[in-house]
Structures are given as C-alpha cells and as structure tokens.
Amino acid sequence: MPCLNEIQALHWLLPRIPSGLDVIVVDNGSCDGSADYARSRGVHVIEHREPREAGRCVELGVSAALTDVVCVMDCDGTIDPCDIIPLIQQITLDRVDFVVGARLVGPSGRRRGPLLTSRIRDSWARRATPGWFFPDLGSVRAFRRSALYSAGRSFHPQFAWNLDITLYAAEQLPRARLGWIAVPYRDRLGRSKIAGSFFGRPRAARQHALLLASISWTRFAGRVVRTRARRPGWAAHGATSSGW
C-alpha cells in the first residue's frame, strides 16, 4: 500500500486486514505519523522520500514482497481490505494472472458513475490496447509477479502506475488470464492527493494521456511499417528513401 499522510485511513484499514496476509506500507514522506502508526501495528514499512512518486512506492513494495502473488491497493480507505480476498483467490486458484477490482458499487449499493475524465481515459485505453476489457481502472488489483515482472520490467513511477501495469497486462497476457471483479467502494478517508490538490488531477490526467499517446503512436507506427512492407518494391524504396 503506497501511503502519504493517510493516518486517518490507516486507523480504519490495518485492523481490518484479513489474517494470513502480510502487509507492506511504503510511505512517501508522510508528516502525520502514518509510518510510525503502521509500524506500531506490526506492519513492514518502507520509506521513500522522493515526492510524488506513488508508482515508485508500489514498485518498492512489490519488490519487497516475499510471495509471487501480490495485491496492490490504495491506502485511502475507499476499499475494504476484506473485499480483496476474492481477487487474491482468483490468482491462488490459478484462474487468472491479473485481476482488477472494479469500483462499480458504492457502500449503499448505488452504482458508481465514472467521471468524464475516467470515461475518456478508459475509452482511449480500449482503442490503444485491444485486450483491454476492464470496466474501471480500479484502485486495487492482484497479480502474479512472475507473469508481469520479467526481465527487470518496471512501471510508471508516479500517478500512472495503475494504468501502465494494466495496459501491459492486457497487451502481454492471454485474454483468459485476465479478469475483473466488482468491489464495493467507500468515500475516501482524509484528503485526496490528486482530487484534493489544485495540480493533482491535471498532473495525473497528463501522465495518463502521455502514456496512452505513446502506446497509440507505437501501435500506429507498427501498422504503417507492416502496411508499407506488404507493398511491392517498398523494401528497395525504403532502403534509399530519406523519409524512412
């Protein structure tokens, strides 16, 4: 769990962690005692002081995990830790290698309506990655490290980590090894580091857009090369053309 000044949420979250799960909190420079409180609860705490590196915090936590099956969730109280068990079971029962907890139902049973920015992002993700079928990017996911972290692969160090690893999973894993489960969501505890910041939401949206634009361009360029390569005489022309 990446953490930045989440003392209020931690007081609710940590006592609710199901037994048998090892918890790693990666603190990104909290000044409200979050790290000390987590330690007092017997949690393994890693400190990472570089500001605004939520993704890097996740990477540190994943690398410190002692098991192949890992669950990553936000430390803001929007997801009840008890609700992550079905996600983990999808991996441990070898049904999938990557599963997203889609925030579709609120605490009173009301259906969650995604924000306009989320709808735009998810629509773009579906176009950029044909394997994308998730109804919501989610703030919790479980996966098998050996399926995604091969050859030193790492993911976005800041606000686009969730999107980056989900796009990669949709691109690299067979459709049958991907899944999603609806999880109830709650109102966050404490102030949001993205929506509650003047620059937070625009910064996150920009990082998501840059990541999706990079993937879209890579796929487009690949299609152009394949199309031209099928044209008679293109290879000889391409060898001398300054435009290629």
C-alpha positions in Angstrom: 0.0 0.0 0.0 1.6 3.3 -1.0 0.9 5.9 1.7 1.2 9.7 2.0 -0.4 11.3 5.1 -3.1 8.6 5.5 -3.1 8.3 9.3 -6.9 8.5 9.4 -7.4 5.8 6.8 -4.7 3.5 8.4 -6.6 3.5 11.7 -9.5 2.0 9.8 -7.6 -0.2 7.3 -5.0 -2.0 9.3 -7.3 -3.6 11.9 -9.4 -4.9 9.1 -6.6 -6.7 7.2 -7.6 -10.4 6.9 -5.4 -12.8 8.8 -2.8 -14.6 6.8 -1.9 -11.6 4.7 1.5 -9.9 5.0 1.2 -6.1 4.7 3.8 -3.7 3.3 3.2 0.0 3.6 5.5 2.2 1.5 5.5 5.7 3.0 6.1 8.6 0.6 7.2 11.2 3.1 4.2 11.4 5.5 4.4 14.0 8.2 1.3 12.9 10.1 2.7 9.8 11.8 1.4 7.3 9.2 4.7 5.3 9.1 5.0 5.2 12.9 1.4 4.0 13.4 1.8 1.3 10.7 5.0 0.1 12.5 3.1 0.0 15.8 0.7 -2.4 14.2 3.5 -4.7 13.2 3.4 -3.7 9.5 6.5 -3.8 7.4 7.2 -0.1 6.5 9.4 1.1 3.7 10.2 4.8 3.4 10.6 6.5 0.1 11.2 10.2 0.4 11.1 11.3 -3.2 7.9 13.4 -3.5 5.0 12.5 -5.8 6.3 9.0 -6.6 3.3 6.8 -5.8 4.2 4.4 -8.6 7.7 4.1 -7.3 6.4 3.3 -3.9 4.3 0.5 -5.3 7.3 -0.9 -7.2 9.3 -0.9 -3.9 6.5 -2.7 -2.2 6.2 -5.3 -4.9 9.9 -6.0 -5.0 9.9 -6.4 -1.2 7.1 -8.9 -1.2 8.1 -12.5 -0.3 5.4 -14.2 -2.4 4.7 -14.4 -6.1 1.0 -13.4 -5.6 0.7 -9.7 -4.7 -2.2 -7.4 -4.2 -1.8 -3.6 -4.5 -4.4 -1.2 -3.1 -4.7 2.4 -2.3 -4.2 3.4 1.3 -7.2 5.8 1.4 -10.0 3.7 2.9 -12.0 3.5 -0.4 -11.7 -0.3 -0.5 -12.4 -2.6 2.5 -9.4 -5.0 2.9 -11.9 -7.8 3.4 -13.0 -7.3 -0.2 -9.6 -8.1 -1.6 -9.8 -11.8 -0.8 -11.8 -12.8 -3.9 -9.2 -11.1 -6.1 -6.4 -12.9 -4.4 -8.2 -16.2 -4.7 -8.5 -15.7 -8.5 -4.7 -15.8 -8.6 -4.1 -18.5 -6.0 -6.6 -20.8 -7.6 -4.8 -20.3 -10.9 -7.8 -18.9 -12.7 -6.0 -15.7 -13.9 -2.7 -14.0 -13.6 -4.0 -10.5 -13.3 -7.3 -9.2 -11.8 -8.7 -5.7 -11.3 -11.1 -4.7 -8.6 -13.7 -2.6 -10.5 -15.3 0.1 -8.3 -18.9 -0.3 -9.6 -21.0 -0.4 -6.5 -21.0 2.0 -3.6 -21.4 1.2 0.1 -25.2 1.6 -0.1 -25.5 -0.4 -3.2 -25.6 2.6 -5.6 -23.9 2.1 -8.9 -20.8 4.2 -9.4 -20.9 6.6 -12.3 -17.3 7.1 -13.7 -16.0 10.7 -14.0 -15.8 12.1 -17.5 -12.0 12.0 -17.4 -12.2 8.4 -16.4 -14.6 7.6 -19.3 -12.3 9.3 -21.8 -9.2 7.5 -20.4 -10.9 4.1 -20.5 -12.2 4.6 -24.0 -8.7 5.6 -25.1 -7.3 2.6 -23.4 -9.7 0.3 -25.2 -8.6 1.8 -28.6 -4.9 1.7 -27.7 -4.9 -1.9 -26.4 -7.3 -4.4 -28.0 -7.0 -6.7 -24.9 -8.5 -4.0 -22.6 -11.9 -5.1 -21.3 -11.9 -3.7 -17.8 -15.0 -1.6 -16.9 -13.0 0.5 -14.5 -9.3 1.1 -13.9 -9.8 0.4 -10.2 -7.6 1.2 -7.2 -6.9 -2.4 -6.2 -5.5 -5.3 -8.3 -3.9 -8.7 -7.6 -1.4 -10.3 -9.9 1.3 -12.9 -10.2 4.7 -11.2 -10.2 6.3 -13.8 -12.4 3.8 -13.1 -15.1 4.5 -9.3 -15.3 7.9 -8.6 -13.8 10.2 -10.4 -16.2 13.5 -9.1 -17.5 13.6 -6.3 -15.0 10.3 -4.7 -16.2 9.1 -1.7 -14.1 6.1 0.6 -14.4 5.3 4.3 -14.2 6.9 5.9 -11.1 4.2 8.4 -10.4 0.4 8.7 -10.8 0.0 6.4 -13.9 1.3 3.2 -12.3 -2.2 1.6 -12.2 -2.8 2.4 -15.9 0.7 1.3 -17.0 0.6 -2.1 -15.4 -3.0 -2.7 -16.6 -2.2 -1.8 -20.2 0.9 -4.0 -20.1 -1.1 -7.0 -18.7 -3.8 -6.5 -21.3 -1.2 -6.4 -24.0 1.0 -9.3 -22.9 -1.2 -11.8 -21.2 -3.8 -14.1 -22.9 -7.4 -12.9 -22.5 -8.2 -16.0 -20.5 -5.6 -15.0 -17.9 -7.1 -11.6 -17.2 -10.1 -10.8 -15.0 -12.0 -8.3 -13.0 -14.3 -8.4 -10.0 -16.7 -5.7 -8.8 -15.7 -4.4 -5.4 -17.7 -2.1 -3.2 -16.2 1.4 -2.8 -16.4 3.8 0.0 -15.8 7.5 0.4 -12.1 8.1 1.0 -10.9 8.9 4.5 -8.8 12.1 4.5 -7.9 14.5 1.8 -7.2 13.1 -1.7 -3.7 13.7 -3.0 -5.0 14.0 -6.6 -8.6 15.4 -6.5 -7.8 17.4 -3.3 -4.8 19.1 -4.9 -5.0 22.1 -7.3 -2.4 20.5 -9.5 -3.0 16.8 -8.7 -5.8 16.0 -11.1 -4.3 17.8 -14.1 -0.9 16.2 -13.4 -2.4 12.7 -13.2 -4.5 13.3 -16.3 -1.4 14.5 -18.2 0.6 11.4 -17.2 -2.2 9.1 -18.3 -2.6 10.9 -21.6 1.2 10.8 -22.3 1.3 7.1 -21.6 -1.7 6.3 -23.8 -0.4 8.6 -26.6 2.9 6.7 -26.5 1.2 3.4 -26.8 -1.1 4.6 -29.5 1.8 6.0 -31.5 3.8 2.8 -31.2 0.8 0.7 -32.5 0.1 3.2 -35.3 3.8 3.2 -36.4 3.9 -0.5 -36.4 0.8 -0.8 -38.6 2.3 1.7 -41.0 5.5 -0.2 -41.3 3.7 -3.5 -41.8 1.4 -2.0 -44.4 4.2 -0.5 -46.4 6.3 -3.7 -46.1 3.5 -5.6 -47.9 3.6 -3.2 -50.9 5.7 -4.5 -53.9 9.1 -2.8 -54.2 8.7 -1.0 -50.8 11.8 -2.6 -49.3 14.0 -1.5 -52.0 12.5 2.0 -52.0 12.7 2.2 -48.2 16.4 1.4 -48.2 17.1 4.6 -50.1 14.3 6.9 -49.1 15.4 9.6 -46.6 11.8 9.7 -45.3 12.1 6.2 -43.8 
